[in-house]
Structures are given as C-alpha cells and as structure tokens.
C-alpha cells in the first residue's frame, strides 16, 4: 500500500534534500531547485544526454529550465517563512 508523502517530502528537492528554492519542473514532471538541477546537468554536459535524478528519464537536447509558476497552495512559502521566523538556518547538503 502506498503511503502519502509528508509535506517536507512533497516540497523537497531530491538533489539537495532541502525545501525547494526556486522550484523548476522538468519534462518528466519531477521538480527540483532550479540551481540544483542546473548544476546536476552541468556535471554531465559533455555527454549531451540529460536525465532526471529521480526517475532517470533521459532528455536530448537539454531542456530549458524555468522557475515553476506553480506554488502548491503556498506551502513552500509558508515553510520558508516559518523557518526564517524560528531562525533555523537553511541546510544545504547539495555539493552543486
């Protein structure tokens, strides 16, 4: 039986494992931080084949990345506001 994703999982980038910063959705439908997916693809730029870090679907040529307009009902902004109000630093485990 599938379990529902927690809000943290739903609004988290699977590259840096943190809440989205400028979320971008790629052609397969998965979302990542705009900088994270850009850096991830920069590392494999010489191959000319780009893949989703989550489902491994491949894309040729490299998709144009744009900040997503979808805001998931304000959930991302609300989490970011709460984090800032509590003085919690943003963890960045991504080495991009």
N, C-alpha and C positions, 0 to 999 in steps of 0.2 A: 504494500500500500504506500502511495506517495505521501510525503509529509509536506505541509505548507512551509514555504521559506519564511524565515523571520524577517522583520523589517531591515535589520542590519544586512542580511544576506541579499535581500531584494534590491537594496540601494548601494551595494558594494561592488567595487571593481575587482575582477578575479586576477588582475595582474598585480596591483599594489595591495589588495586585500583591505582597502580602506573605503570610506564613503566616497561616492563619485565626486570628482572635481571636474566641472565642465563635461558632463557625460556625452559620449558620442556613440551612436548605434551604427554598427557595420552591416553590410548586406545580409548576413545570415540572421540578423535580429538581435544578436548579443550586444550589450553595452559595456563600455569601458571609459575610464577617464580619457579625455582627448589626448593629453600628453602621454599617458601610459601606452595606448595602442599605437600612437605615432612612434614612440621610442622603440617599442617592440618590433614594429615593421622596419624601422631604420636599421636594426641589427641584422635583418635578413634581406636588405635591399638588393644586394648583388645577385640573389637568386632569381629575382623577377616574379616569384610566386609568393603570395602573401596568404597567411592563414589566420583563422580565428583561434586565439589561445584557448578558447573554451571547447568548441566542437570540432576544431581542425578543418572546417570547410575552407577550401582554397579559392583565391581570387586572383585573376590576371586580367587587366593590369591592376596596380594598386588602387583601391578605392579612395576617392576623395573624402577626407574626414571633415565633418562639420559638427559643431556643437548641437546636441539634440535640443529640439524645442519642447519636447515632452518633459514635464516636471513631476510626473507621478503624484499629482494631487498635493504638491508642496512638501512631500515627505523628505526630500533631500534638503531643502532649505530649512525645514523645521529641525532636522537632526543637526545641521551645521550651526544653527542659531543656539540650540541647547548646548552644544559642545563649547561654543565661544562664551556663553553666559557662565558656564561652570569652570572656565579657564582650563579646559582639557586641551593639551597640545594635539595637533594633528599628527598621527603616526604615519610615517611613510616608509614602508618596508620595501617598496619598489626600488631597485637599483638602476632604474632607467635614467 
